[in-house]
Amino acid sequence: MPDDFVEQTRAPDNAGGDVPEEEPPNPVLYRIARRRFVAAVIAGGILGTLAFGWMVSRGTFDLTEWQKVGYFYDAQTESWLDGHWDIEQKVLGIEAFTVDDKSYMYQGPLPAILRLPVFAITDSLYGRLTAISMLLAFVVAVTFAGRLLWRLRNIIRPRAPVGNGEIAFTAFFMFVLGGGSSLLYTASRAWVYHEAILWGVALSIAAFEAILAFFQKPSPGKLAWAAFFTSGAMLCASRSGSVRWPHSDCSPSGLPSPGCERTCAAIRTSCVDGATGLRGSHRGRSPGIPATSSVPPLCASCRSFCTRR
């Protein structure tokens, strides 16, 4: 992280001495607030998941129905189990690209990787796993969205109690996230294109939450999770996982409201505190950190090489 970014976001010193540290939140009140918040997230998430499940199954809740253009990943998984990467051209149709008279699909391989344990046991679900996979991706997206929301709340207002109004709004937000956003649109049809998008979105949200957790309290384990989720997002679709962080010197006039400016400042300050501690405590001591950081771009490069050579 650039030094000028740290200097711009560091809190100024008082004229009379050091800035007093804020007292940590009361552990008992913190657990109560978290329990109430989690209950609201679960309630809203369940309603959103029901709406998604109804839509993706066309109102039947039968998630194992055979899907047209929903078997590309199944065919890829079977090809791997047979010891090769290419797929029969008649399976992919116009979606295939050919190299040396062999056909390949351009979708990212992660959803096919997730199918490996199933097809290692049985092939009876060929063409019937797309809706299940999409629902699982949706649950991952909603779960990590809730985790991210709680983490951001702890940065902005850690000692504030969770009132009834916040509970209602949080539950409504989680429902709208699943039942009123573009995530629900992807449930309009269970096929490989929407499946790739859903997993890319879900793992991108998970990666952002893990990255924020790492910057708050750096550790090799948190960085490994961040690298894992980021790599997974990049292995879903070409643009998944490519999230642009707001520029450090953006002016207040470029933000929608003063509230957004304060929120961004709080997040940046929290991240800078973690990054400063990281440089002081891990520099020269943990070679696994730079090694782990290189995993996501390496995965993206390998995927681009394999699909665009």
Residue pairs with C-beta under 8 A, 6 or more apart in sequence:
1 272
1 275
2 248
4 248
5 248
5 268
5 272
6 272
6 275
6 276
8 248
8 249
9 248
9 265
9 268
9 269
9 272
10 269
10 272
11 19
11 269
13 19
25 158
25 159
26 159
29 159
29 161
30 158
32 162
33 160
33 161
33 162
34 150
36 162
36 167
37 150
37 153
37 162
37 166
37 167
37 170
38 146
38 150
39 167
40 162
40 166
40 167
40 168
40 170
40 171
40 174
41 146
41 149
41 150
41 170
41 171
41 174
42 146
43 171
43 174
44 170
44 171
44 172
44 173
44 174
44 175
44 176
44 177
44 178
45 139
45 142
45 143
45 146
45 174
45 175
45 178
47 171
47 174
47 175
47 178
47 179
48 142
48 174
48 175
48 176
48 177
48 178
48 179
49 135
49 138
49 139
49 142
49 178
51 175
51 178
51 179
51 184
52 135
52 138
52 178
52 179
52 183
52 184
52 187
53 61
53 63
53 135
54 61
55 184
55 187
55 188
56 63
56 131
56 134
56 135
56 187
56 190
57 63
57 65
57 131
57 190
63 131
63 132
63 135
64 125
64 128
64 129
64 131
64 132
65 128
65 131
66 127
66 128
67 127
67 128
67 130
67 131
67 190
67 191
68 191
69 191
69 192
69 193
70 127
70 128
70 129
70 130
70 131
70 190
70 191
70 192
70 195
71 91
71 126
71 127
71 130
72 87
72 91
72 92
72 95
72 105
72 107
72 192
73 107
73 111
73 112
73 115
73 129
73 130
73 133
73 192
73 195
74 112
74 115
74 119
74 125
74 126
74 127
74 129
75 87
75 88
75 91
75 92
75 105
76 85
76 87
76 105
76 109
76 112
77 112
77 113
77 115
77 116
77 119
78 119
78 123
78 126
79 85
79 86
79 87
80 112
80 116
81 116
81 119
81 120
85 104
85 306
86 102
86 103
86 104
87 96
87 103
87 104
87 105
88 103
89 96
89 98
89 103
91 103
92 103
92 104
92 105
95 105
95 106
96 103
96 104
96 105
97 103
97 104
97 105
97 106
97 307
98 104
99 309
104 307
106 307
107 192
107 193
107 196
107 237
108 196
108 200
108 234
108 235
108 236
108 237
108 238
108 240
108 303
109 235
109 303
110 199
110 203
110 232
110 235
110 236
111 133
111 192
111 195
111 196
111 199
111 236
113 235
114 133
115 129
115 133
118 125
118 129
119 125
119 126
130 190
130 191
130 192
130 195
131 190
133 195
133 199
134 186
134 187
134 190
134 194
134 195
134 198
137 195
137 198
137 199
137 201
137 202
138 178
138 183
138 187
138 198
138 202
140 199
140 202
140 203
140 206
141 178
141 183
141 198
141 201
141 202
141 205
142 174
142 177
142 178
144 202
144 205
144 206
144 209
145 174
145 177
145 205
146 174
147 209
148 205
148 208
148 209
148 212
149 170
149 173
151 209
151 212
151 213
151 216
152 212
152 263
152 267
155 216
155 266
155 267
155 270
156 262
156 263
156 266
177 183
178 184
183 198
183 201
186 194
186 197
186 198
187 194
188 194
196 236
196 237
196 240
197 236
197 237
197 240
199 232
199 233
199 236
199 240
200 233
200 236
200 237
200 239
200 240
200 241
201 240
203 229
203 230
203 232
203 233
203 236
203 240
203 241
204 229
204 233
204 240
204 241
204 243
206 229
206 232
206 233
207 226
207 229
207 230
207 232
207 233
207 241
207 243
208 243
210 222
210 225
210 226
210 228
210 229
211 226
211 230
212 267
212 271
213 222
213 225
213 226
214 222
214 223
214 225
214 226
214 274
215 270
215 271
215 274
215 275
215 278
216 270
216 271
216 273
216 274
217 274
217 277
218 274
218 275
218 277
218 278
218 281
218 282
220 282
220 286
220 288
220 289
220 292
223 289
223 292
223 293
224 288
224 292
227 292
227 293
227 295
227 296
228 295
230 241
230 295
230 296
231 241
231 295
231 296
231 299
231 300
233 240
233 241
234 240
234 241
234 242
234 296
234 299
234 300
234 303
235 299
235 300
235 303
238 304
241 296
241 300
246 264
248 268
250 264
252 258
252 261
255 261
255 264
282 289
